Amino acid sequence: MAVEDRWTKEGEAFMKQLRELAELEIRVGYQRKQGNGSSTDNDEPRADLVDIAMWNELGTENIPSRPFMRDSVDKHRTAIDHVMMEQEKALQEGASAKKILETVGLFMKDLIQTEIEQGDFVANAPGTVRRKGSDKPLIDTGTLKDSVNCWITRKGEEA
């Protein structure tokens, strides 16, 4: 006698959300052409925020590394684990895959923005402090912090 498995309505809904989660991913950070950095000379081409974020995150010959994205993960693993466990429970209680990813994305966006504001980074050079009137690294006009974004895509999809 063959046994046929049947899902309950709730089981089918849960499996549908798991399949959707397997097809989606959350991206947090910057998109190319999302916005431009500040410039003091209107004729000078402005750098894309992706480049500005990368130069600050990794450092260059003239800019020390200020790893605001890596630190937002490395310094907050316990909080991230807690949010992930909450979202696992939310999924079990019927939350949609999209809602879970939105919650995680917004949480990570907030961590990055907080790290930009409060991170302990290499100080600005004296010339930079004079130019912008502040010794706070990564904060000039606020564009870098305000432009952190999160979006949901299908896995493998171009941003």
Secondary structure, 3 states (H helix, E strand, C coil): CCCCCCCCHHHHHHHHHHHHHHHEEEEEECCCCCCECCCCCCCCCCCEHHHHHHHHHHCCCCCCCCCHHHHHHHCCHHHHHHHHHHHHHHHHCCCCHHHHHHHHHHHHHHHHHHHHHHCCCCCCCHHHHHHHCCCCCCCCCCHHHHCCEEEEEECCCCC
